[in-house]
Amino acid sequence: SARGWCQDFRGSTARLVGKVICAKASRSISTYSQLSDEHTMLRDMCRTFADTELAPKAGEWDQAHKFPADAVKEMGNMGLMG
């Protein structure tokens, strides 16, 4: 059974529940110990946005085959799109 399966993926733990992979907030910060304060703030801002705005809606977008235009626009407003 795929339920309850966990995989370490880039510092976060992912749990496969049926067909949906849900991120679980158990990230390691030891990998990022050399980041400057500015980079740490940027990482934290991106992580918070992903955890609060993207992750809760990702399954819905995937099932509906919908591109998250509003979320991408918001990332642009945050200065993350170049």
N, C-alpha and C positions, 0 to 999 in steps of 0.2 A: 504494500500500500504506500502511496506517495504522501499520505497525511502524516504530519509531524516531522517530515524530513527537513534537516537543516543543513545549510551549506555556508561556509565562511566566504564572503564575496566582498573584496575590497574594503575590509574593515567593518562590514556590517553583517549581521546574521540574517539570512533569508529563510523563510519558512514556506514550504510549498503546501498550500491548502487547496485540495482539489486541483484546479488548473491555474490558480492565481498564486503568484509569488508575492508575499507581503514582507516588507522590510521591517525588521525588529531593531529597536534602538539599543544596540549593545556594541557601540563602535569603540575602537581603540584609538587613543590619542597619542600613544607612544610613537607611532609612525610619523607624526607631524610635529615632533618636539623641536625641530630646527626652523619652524616657520617664524617669520617676523610677525610683529603685532598686527600689521596691516593685512597680511595674508591670513592670519588667524581670524580676524574680524570678517574678512571676505568669505572664508570657509564656513564660519558659523552662520553668516547671513544666508548663504546658499543652502546649507543644511536645514536651517529653520524653514526656508521657503519650500524646499523639497518635501520636508516632513509634514508641513501643515497644508500646503496648497496642491502639491502634485501627487503624493502618495495616496491620499484618501480618494482621489478621483481617477487614478490611473486605470483601475479595473473597469470602471464605467466607460472611459474613453476607448479602451481596448475592445471591449465587447461591442460597442456601438460603431467601431471603426471610425472614430472621430478624431480629428487633429485638434489638439488643445490650443487653438489660436489665441484665446484670451490669456492663457498662462504664458505662452511665448511672448506675447505683447508685454505682459507684466515683467518678464525677465529682461526684455529690452529696456523698459522703463527703469529697471534696477541697474542698467549698464552692463548686463551680462552677455549681450549679443554682438559685441565688437564695436 
